[in-house]
Amino acid sequence: MSAASAFGIITFSIIGVCIWMRITGSKLNHPDHPPVVTLSDHDLFERPLESYTRALEQNGPVIAVKRKGLMEIIIAEKFAAQVITDDANFSFEQGTAKILNIQFVQRMSGGMFLKKVDNMINELVTRRLDSLISQISPIFQRKASELENSASPEMPLDLHKYAKDGLAEATLLAVFGRGFISNSNLEIIIQTAEAIAELTGMYQNQSMFARSFPSAWRMATFVKIMLVRILFQFGTTMGLAIWSEMSRVLEHDNLNVVEKEDVSLLVLLVRRYRSRDGALSISSRLWIIALLISAVFASVHQTVTVMVWALFELALRPDSQDLIHKEIISMMGKDASNSKGLGIHPQVIRDANVTDSFIREAMRMKGDTLGLVRRTTKDVPLGGVVIPKGYPVFPIVSLSNRSPTYSGESANEFDGLRWVDNKPAAMSGPGFLTFGLGRWACPGRFLAIAEIKMLIFTFLMNIKVEVVGNSYTVIDKLNVTSVPPKGYLKLRRRD
């Protein structure tokens, strides 16, 4: 049998299995099971928040909806906090690994990958937040200074690219160290973050093939990303450099060294995983690289997405810009200049209440739908029905975020000052599920909010912005959590 024939047989076999899985799907046919509600593709992908909300109102607080070949459980606001925090019955790790297409990675790590990522961010990033702000804020200042020099209403700014380029450089510095900063590495970091975004299904809704044959898409995407983008493109470039840097750290780093303020995450991980005699096994090196890639994705893709949402909303509201500019001047002084590049004091970032309130409100109102997921570990009774074991369970995030119970009677209105001297943007709660809730709330939210503040502070220091055409385009209405809107900004210098 020729190679071409073998390839053809394998390909048609995979397609056949995927079609069979799509036709049979997951059956919910017991009277105790959640009612199955059919939503059209137009409902799911063009009007998701309205469609899911109407389906819950008409069919009960726990329903089942088939999307991309899989049956998913959708729950109303009143059960959201319970499901998100009850990890014994509703597993974060199983649900997240499944929905992000990383079950293989989770299994290969003995079920520890997501825990290790969470611990890394909590212990090696969040605890060093002040030093990270001092370390990376000069990058935001320099980028803003360069922007000021070229600011013109006739030259629209691609906000997504601006935020991504700046945060990629900040990530290189904080994660890998100053020696890794170069144009080629910046490009590799951005490409790697986008590759992981593709692997984890962030762009799946935009592909007709992915929506029609999700199992085939997942397999093909896994092979393409892991073999081509990660092993070959990243592995043969930055991967080799990281390997060499780990060896250099092992050779020159004192086991009893006192941590420097600007030490990189790479160095901290080498210190954590080396043995008592100072050695670092091959498996530990590979583990470190996997953790570093996860940090790159969280920073360069996820944080940038929130940055873009917040700044677009700010650009639509000149009054809010003026209030935040007044806060900037009051905290940094009229003579503060991005061109000095001396950094922003961490206390300034912590005390920027007006800016913080606006960021929280922008995240609350951006329209998240299926941003959080859990998976049932057993048959679980909920809301008068029984959800069988092994099903993904999604709360509709915006139903909690816009609930009058938590945000008052004006919950559906945008109020940038709503949270001043109240709840900070990084504080999760039953009425603010953007970062999750409980044990598995996003560990990187404190750094993410600090980075968004740095962007806004440096951006608005000497510039006023407005959105070209006075509107932006929501690319993926079902996944506003991870897909930023598209648009351009018009800039002009402040008098």
C-alpha positions in Angstrom: 0.0 0.0 0.0 1.3 3.4 -1.0 1.9 6.2 1.5 -0.8 8.3 -0.3 -3.3 5.4 0.0 -2.6 4.9 3.7 -2.9 8.7 4.3 -6.2 8.7 2.5 -7.6 5.8 4.5 -6.6 7.4 7.8 -8.1 10.7 6.7 -11.4 9.2 5.7 -11.5 7.1 8.9 -11.0 10.2 11.1 -13.7 12.1 9.1 -16.0 9.1 9.4 -15.5 8.9 13.2 -16.1 12.6 13.6 -19.3 12.4 11.5 -20.6 9.5 13.6 -19.8 11.4 16.8 -21.6 14.4 15.4 -24.7 12.4 14.4 -25.0 10.4 17.6 -23.8 13.1 20.0 -24.5 13.0 23.7 -28.0 11.8 24.6 -30.1 13.3 27.3 -33.3 11.3 27.2 -34.2 10.5 30.8 -37.1 12.5 32.3 -34.8 13.7 35.1 -32.3 15.2 32.7 -32.2 18.9 31.7 -34.5 19.8 28.8 -32.8 19.9 25.5 -33.2 23.3 23.7 -32.4 23.7 20.1 -30.7 27.0 19.1 -29.8 27.9 15.5 -26.3 28.8 14.5 -27.5 32.4 14.1 -28.8 32.4 17.7 -25.6 30.9 19.0 -23.0 33.0 17.2 -24.8 36.2 16.4 -27.2 36.7 19.4 -25.7 34.4 22.0 -26.5 36.3 25.2 -30.1 37.1 24.2 -30.7 33.6 22.9 -29.4 31.7 26.0 -31.2 34.1 28.3 -34.5 33.6 26.5 -34.0 29.8 26.5 -33.4 29.8 30.3 -36.5 32.0 30.9 -38.7 29.7 28.8 -37.4 26.3 29.7 -36.1 26.5 33.3 -32.8 27.4 35.1 -30.9 24.3 33.9 -31.0 23.4 30.2 -29.0 21.5 27.6 -27.9 23.1 24.3 -26.0 21.4 21.5 -23.2 23.5 20.2 -20.4 22.4 17.8 -21.4 18.8 18.1 -21.4 18.6 21.9 -24.2 18.8 24.4 -23.6 21.5 27.0 -25.4 22.3 30.2 -26.4 26.0 30.6 -27.4 27.3 34.0 -29.1 30.4 35.2 -27.6 33.1 37.5 -29.0 31.7 40.7 -26.9 28.5 40.4 -23.7 30.2 39.0 -21.8 30.7 42.2 -22.7 27.3 43.5 -21.5 25.5 40.4 -18.3 27.5 40.1 -17.2 26.9 43.7 -18.3 23.3 44.2 -15.3 21.6 42.7 -16.2 18.2 44.2 -19.2 17.9 41.9 -18.3 20.4 39.2 -14.6 20.1 38.3 -12.7 23.2 37.0 -9.7 21.1 35.8 -11.8 18.6 33.8 -14.0 21.2 32.3 -11.2 23.6 31.4 -8.9 20.9 30.0 -11.8 19.6 27.8 -13.0 23.0 26.5 -9.4 24.3 25.9 -8.4 21.1 24.0 -5.5 20.4 26.4 -6.7 17.1 27.9 -3.5 15.5 26.5 -1.3 18.0 28.3 -3.3 17.5 31.5 -3.0 13.8 31.3 0.7 13.8 30.5 1.3 15.9 33.7 -0.5 13.4 35.9 -3.4 15.8 36.1 -1.2 18.5 37.6 -0.7 21.0 34.7 -3.5 23.5 35.6 -2.6 23.3 39.3 1.1 24.0 38.5 0.2 27.0 36.4 -2.1 28.3 39.1 0.7 27.9 41.8 3.3 29.5 39.5 1.2 32.6 39.0 0.2 32.9 42.7 3.6 32.3 44.2 6.0 33.6 41.6 4.1 36.4 39.9 1.4 37.9 42.2 3.6 37.9 45.2 6.1 40.0 43.2 3.6 42.4 41.8 5.3 45.6 43.0 8.7 44.6 41.6 7.0 43.6 38.3 5.3 47.0 38.0 8.6 48.8 38.5 10.2 46.5 36.0 7.8 46.7 33.1 6.2 50.1 33.4 9.1 51.9 31.7 8.2 49.9 28.6 4.6 51.3 28.6 6.0 54.8 29.1 8.4 54.4 26.2 5.8 53.1 23.8 3.4 55.9 24.8 6.2 58.5 24.2 6.8 57.1 20.8 3.1 57.2 20.1 2.8 60.9 21.2 5.5 62.0 18.8 3.5 60.6 15.9 0.0 61.2 17.1 -2.2 62.6 14.4 -6.0 62.3 13.6 -5.0 61.4 10.1 -3.0 58.3 11.2 -5.5 55.9 12.9 -4.0 53.5 15.4 -4.5 49.7 15.4 -5.2 49.4 19.1 -4.8 45.6 19.2 -1.4 45.7 17.6 -0.2 48.5 19.8 -1.3 46.7 23.0 0.0 43.4 21.8 3.5 44.7 20.9 3.8 46.5 24.2 2.7 43.6 26.3 4.9 41.2 24.3 8.0 43.2 25.2 6.9 43.4 28.8 6.4 39.7 28.9 9.8 39.0 27.4 11.4 41.1 30.1 9.4 39.7 33.0 9.2 36.1 32.0 12.5 35.4 30.2 14.8 38.3 31.2 16.4 41.4 29.5 18.8 39.3 27.4 15.8 37.8 25.5 14.5 41.2 24.2 14.9 41.4 20.4 12.7 42.0 17.4 12.8 38.3 16.4 11.9 37.1 19.9 9.1 39.6 20.1 7.7 38.1 16.9 8.1 34.6 18.2 6.3 35.4 21.4 3.4 36.9 19.6 3.2 34.0 17.2 3.3 31.5 20.1 0.6 33.2 22.0 -1.6 33.2 18.9 -0.8 29.5 18.3 -1.9 28.6 21.8 -5.0 30.7 21.3 -5.8 28.7 18.2 -5.0 25.4 20.0 -7.4 26.2 22.8 -10.3 27.0 20.5 -10.3 30.8 20.9 -11.0 31.2 17.1 -13.0 28.1 16.6 -16.3 30.0 16.3 -15.0 31.9 13.3 -14.4 28.7 11.3 -17.3 26.9 9.5 -15.2 23.7 9.4 -14.5 23.9 13.1 -18.1 24.5 13.9 -19.4 21.7 11.7 -16.7 19.1 12.5 -15.3 20.1 15.9 -13.7 16.7 16.6 -11.8 16.7 13.3 -10.8 20.3 13.8 -9.5 19.6 17.3 -7.3 16.7 16.1 -6.0 18.6 13.1 -5.3 21.8 15.1 -3.5 19.9 17.9 -1.2 18.3 15.4 -0.5 21.6 13.6 0.1 23.6 16.7 2.1 21.1 18.8 4.3 19.7 16.0 4.7 22.7 13.7 4.2 25.9 15.8 5.5 24.8 19.2 8.0 22.0 18.6 9.5 23.3 15.4 9.0 27.1 15.2 9.2 27.9 19.0 11.4 24.9 20.0 14.2 25.5 17.4 14.4 29.2 18.2 13.5 30.4 21.7 13.2 26.9 23.0 16.9 26.3 22.5 17.8 29.7 23.9 15.7 28.9 27.0 17.5 25.6 27.4 20.8 27.4 27.3 19.7 30.0 29.8 18.6 27.2 32.2 22.1 25.7 32.0 23.7 29.2 32.5 21.5 29.8 35.6 22.5 26.4 37.0 26.1 27.1 36.4 26.3 30.6 37.8 23.4 30.9 40.2 24.2 30.6 43.9 21.9 28.1 45.6 21.6 30.6 48.5 21.2 33.7 46.4 19.0 36.5 47.6 16.4 37.3 44.9 16.9 40.4 42.9 13.9 42.7 42.3 14.1 42.1 38.5 14.7 38.4 38.5 12.9 36.7 35.6 10.2 34.0 35.9 12.5 31.6 34.0 15.2 32.0 36.7 12.6 31.5 39.5 11.3 28.3 37.9 14.9 26.9 37.5 15.5 27.5 41.2 12.2 25.9 42.1 12.6 22.7 40.0 16.4 22.0 40.4 17.4 19.2 42.7 19.2 19.7 46.0 22.6 19.2 44.3 21.8 21.9 41.7 20.9 19.6 38.8 17.9 20.0 36.5 16.5 16.9 34.7 15.3 16.9 31.1 11.7 16.4 32.3 12.0 19.4 34.6 13.4 21.5 31.8 10.5 20.5 29.5 8.0 21.2 32.3 9.5 24.7 32.8 9.2 25.5 29.1 5.5 24.4 29.2 4.8 26.7 32.2 6.6 29.6 30.5 4.5 29.1 27.3 1.3 29.2 29.4 2.5 32.5 31.0 3.1 33.9 27.5 -0.4 33.0 26.4 -2.0 34.4 29.5 -0.2 37.7 29.1 0.1 38.3 25.4 -3.3 37.0 24.4 -5.7 37.1 27.3 -4.6 40.4 29.0 -4.3 42.1 25.6 -7.9 41.2 24.9 -9.1 42.9 28.1 -6.9 45.9 27.4 -8.5 46.4 24.0 -12.0 46.2 25.4 -11.3 48.7 28.1 -9.5 51.2 25.9 -12.2 51.1 23.2 -14.9 51.7 25.8 -12.8 54.6 27.2 -12.3 56.1 23.7 -16.1 56.2 23.3 -16.4 58.3 26.5 -14.5 61.6 26.5 -15.8 62.6 29.9 -14.3 59.4 31.4 -11.0 60.2 29.7 -11.0 63.6 31.3 -11.7 62.2 34.8 -8.9 59.6 34.4 -6.5 62.2 33.0 -7.3 64.3 36.1 -6.4 61.3 38.3 -3.2 60.8 36.4 -2.1 64.4 36.9 -3.1 64.4 40.6 -1.1 61.2 41.2 1.9 61.8 39.0 2.1 65.6 38.7 1.8 67.9 35.7 5.4 67.5 34.9 5.2 63.7 34.7 6.4 62.6 31.2 6.4 59.3 29.5 9.6 60.3 27.9 11.5 60.1 31.2 10.8 56.3 31.3 11.5 56.1 35.0 8.6 53.8 35.7 5.3 54.2 37.6 5.4 53.6 41.4 3.4 50.6 42.4 1.5 52.7 45.0 0.2 54.9 42.2 -1.2 51.8 40.4 -2.9 50.6 43.6 -4.4 54.0 44.4 -5.8 54.8 40.9 -9.5 54.3 42.0 -11.1 56.1 39.1 -9.1 54.1 36.5 -9.7 50.9 38.4 -13.5 51.5 38.5 -13.7 52.1 34.8 -11.8 48.9 34.0 -14.1 46.8 36.2 -17.1 48.4 34.6 -15.8 47.8 31.1 -15.2 44.1 31.9 -18.6 43.8 33.6 -20.4 45.2 30.6 -18.6 43.7 27.7 -21.1 40.8 27.3 -19.4 37.6 28.4 -21.5 34.5 27.8 -19.7 31.1 28.1 -16.5 32.4 29.8 -16.4 29.8 32.6 -16.8 26.1 32.5 -17.0 23.1 34.9 -17.5 19.4 34.3 -19.7 17.1 36.4 -17.8 14.5 38.3 -20.9 12.5 39.0 -24.6 12.6 38.5 -25.6 15.9 40.1 -29.1 17.1 41.0 -29.6 20.8 40.3 -32.6 23.0 39.8 -35.1 20.1 39.7 -33.1 18.0 37.2 -30.1 15.7 37.3 -27.0 16.6 35.2 -25.3 13.3 34.3 -21.6 12.7 34.9 -19.1 14.1 32.4 -21.1 17.0 31.0 -19.7 20.5 30.6 -21.6 23.1 32.6 -21.6 26.8 31.7 -23.1 29.7 33.7 -24.0 32.7 31.6 -21.5 35.2 33.0 -23.3 38.4 32.0 -26.5 37.3 33.8 -24.5 37.6 37.0 -22.4 40.5 36.0 -25.5 42.6 35.1 -27.7 41.4 37.9 -29.5 44.2 39.8 -28.9 42.1 42.9 -25.2 43.0 42.8 -25.0 46.1 40.7 -28.2 47.9 41.6 -31.2 49.0 39.5 -28.9 50.6 36.9 -27.1 47.3 36.3 -27.6 47.3 32.6 -26.2 50.8 32.2 -22.5 51.6 31.9 -21.2 53.8 34.8 -17.5 54.2 34.8 -17.6 55.6 38.4 -19.8 52.8 39.8 -16.9 51.1 41.7 -14.9 54.1 42.9 -13.9 53.4 46.6 -16.0 50.2 46.3 -14.9 46.9 44.8 -11.6 46.8 42.9 -11.4 45.5 39.4 -9.4 42.4 40.5 -12.0 41.4 43.2 -14.2 38.5 42.0 -17.6 37.8 43.5 -21.0 36.3 42.7 -21.9 39.5 40.8 -18.6 39.8 39.0 -17.6 36.5 37.4 -15.2 37.8 34.7 -12.2 36.3 36.6 -14.1 33.3 37.9 -14.8 32.8 41.6 -13.4 30.9 44.6 -10.5 28.5 44.5 -10.0 28.7 40.8 -10.5 32.5 40.3 -7.9 33.7 37.7 -4.6 33.9 39.5 -3.2 36.4 37.1 -5.9 39.0 37.5 -3.9 41.3 39.8 -1.1 41.6 37.3 -3.5 41.9 34.4 -5.3 44.8 36.0 -2.0 46.5 36.9 -0.9 46.2 33.2 -4.2 47.6 32.0 -3.8 50.6 34.3 -0.2 51.1 33.1 -1.4 51.2 29.5 -4.2 53.6 30.3 -2.0 55.9 32.5 0.8 56.2 29.9 -1.7 56.3 26.9 -3.8 59.1 28.3 -1.0 61.2 29.9 -0.8 63.5 26.9 -3.3 62.0 24.3 -7.0 62.2 23.8 -8.6 59.3 21.8 -11.7 58.5 19.9 -12.9 55.5 18.0 -12.8 55.9 14.2 -16.4 55.9 13.0 -17.5 56.1 16.7 -17.8 52.3 16.8 -15.8 49.1 16.9 -16.7 45.6 15.6 -17.3 42.6 17.8 -15.6 39.8 16.0 -16.9 36.8 18.0 -20.0 37.6 20.0 -20.0 34.2 21.7 -16.4 34.6 22.9 -15.8 38.2 23.8 -13.8 36.8 26.7 -10.9 35.8 24.5 -11.4 37.5 21.1 -10.9 41.3 21.1 -13.0 43.6 19.1 -11.7 45.2 15.9 -11.4 48.9 15.3 -9.0 51.9 15.1 -8.3 54.9 17.3 -8.0 58.5 16.3 -5.4 60.3 18.4 -4.7 63.9 19.1 -2.3 65.5 21.6 -3.7 67.2 24.7 -3.2 71.0 24.8 
